[in-house]
Amino acid sequence: MTHGQRDTLDNIRAFIAAHGRSPTIRELMAIEGVRSTAGIYERLQALVRDGYLRKLDDRHGRYVPVDHGGGADLRACSTEALQAELSRRGELVAGMASMGRSS
C-alpha cells in the first residue's frame, strides 16, 4: 500500500467515525485537497483491488473499508515472520512463550 492509499483509507475511516457514513468522492477530494477525481479514483480502485475497500451500490459511489476481523490477513505470513514482528513490538501471544524452548 502506498502512502497516498494509506492516507485515503485513513481519511475514509475517520470520516465514517465522525459522520456515521462513508464520504462521497467529492467529499474525499475536499478532505485530501485535490481537484481531480482521477487521482482519488485511482487510489480507490487500487484499494478495492487489494481488498481494503469495497464499493457501495448506491447513487453516491461511496466506498467502505473491508473488515478483516480487526487486522490484516496474515495467512501468507510465516510463523517466524509473525514471531519476529511480535518480538520487535515487545508483545507476547499466549502459547508462544514456550515455543522454541525445550522442556
Phi and psi in degrees as a GROMACS rama.xvg file:
@    title "Ramachandran Plot"
@    xaxis  label "Phi"
@    yaxis  label "Psi"
@TYPE xy
-79.7233  166.635  THR-2
-61.6529  -40.3205  HIS-3
-62.9771  -41.8428  GLY-4
-64.8432  -41.7015  GLN-5
-61.3027  -43.6811  ARG-6
-60.8584  -43.8852  ASP-7
-63.0087  -45.5151  THR-8
-62.1706  -43.9101  LEU-9
-63.3012  -40.1523  ASP-10
-64.8341  -38.5221  ASN-11
-65.0707  -45.4091  ILE-12
-62.3269  -42.5741  ARG-13
-65.1769  -40.0946  ALA-14
-63.8291  -44.1129  PHE-15
-61.7407  -42.2775  ILE-16
-62.6486  -36.9769  ALA-17
-82.515  -32.714  ALA-18
-116.972  -8.69174  HIS-19
75.4318  11.4939  GLY-20
-155.122  163.284  ARG-21
-82.4038  155.393  SER-22
-77.3549  153.788  PRO-23
-76.4945  169.76  THR-24
-58.0471  -44.4739  ILE-25
-63.6902  -41.6077  ARG-26
-64.1928  -40.4724  GLU-27
-65.3292  -38.2301  LEU-28
-60.3371  -43.7123  MET-29
-64.6894  -42.0246  ALA-30
-60.9573  -43.6421  ILE-31
-88.7363  -4.70663  GLU-32
69.1145  35.5705  GLY-33
-113.796  155.767  VAL-34
-103.131  -20.1728  ARG-35
-104.692  135.688  SER-36
-72.5947  -22.5545  THR-37
-60.6051  -45.5706  ALA-38
-64.3933  -44.2565  GLY-39
-64.41  -43.9729  ILE-40
-61.3251  -40.7642  TYR-41
-63.2228  -42.3408  GLU-42
-62.083  -44.8969  ARG-43
-62.5071  -42.8857  LEU-44
-63.4709  -39.4388  GLN-45
-64.7341  -39.9214  ALA-46
-67.9768  -34.574  LEU-47
-67.7727  -48.2009  VAL-48
-57.458  -39.1106  ARG-49
-86.6516  0.253019  ASP-50
87.8657  13.549  GLY-51
-90.5297  -25.8256  TYR-52
-131.164  160.565  LEU-53
-134.77  148.225  ARG-54
-85.5548  132.309  LYS-55
-76.9635  148.448  LEU-56
-92.303  69.1173  ASP-57
-132.231  169.744  ASP-58
-73.0049  -10.4736  ARG-59
-92.4794  -10.5072  HIS-60
65.2543  39.7046  GLY-61
-86.251  161.065  ARG-62
-125.324  148.669  TYR-63
-130.243  148.072  VAL-64
-64.2073  145.499  PRO-65
-86.8513  129.318  VAL-66
-81.0826  118.232  ASP-67
-102.741  31.7818  HIS-68
72.0356  29.1167  GLY-69
89.7338  4.59256  GLY-70
-166.157  -175.983  GLY-71
-76.6586  159.951  ALA-72
-77.0568  110.625  ASP-73
-100.135  8.07485  LEU-74
-61.2655  -29.4782  ARG-75
-84.5825  -7.79116  ALA-76
-86.5997  140.603  CYS-77
-74.0126  156.859  SER-78
-59.8842  -40.1135  THR-79
-62.0245  -42.5633  GLU-80
-65.2603  -39.6781  ALA-81
-66.0822  -43.9617  LEU-82
-62.9191  -40.0426  GLN-83
-63.8378  -41.4628  ALA-84
-66.3083  -42.6747  GLU-85
-63.7626  -39.5265  LEU-86
-64.3338  -42.0699  SER-87
-60.1432  -37.4521  ARG-88
-81.6129  -10.0699  ARG-89
75.4853  27.333  GLY-90
-107.55  157.196  GLU-91
-135.361  133.248  LEU-92
-100.799  138.703  VAL-93
-52.153  131.298  ALA-94
92.4792  -16.662  GLY-95
-87.1861  -16.5061  MET-96
-61.7877  -35.1924  ALA-97
-91.6528  -7.07639  SER-98
-67.398  137.79  MET-99
83.3093  -5.2325  GLY-100
-102.902  138.021  ARG-101
-89.6284  145.534  SER-102
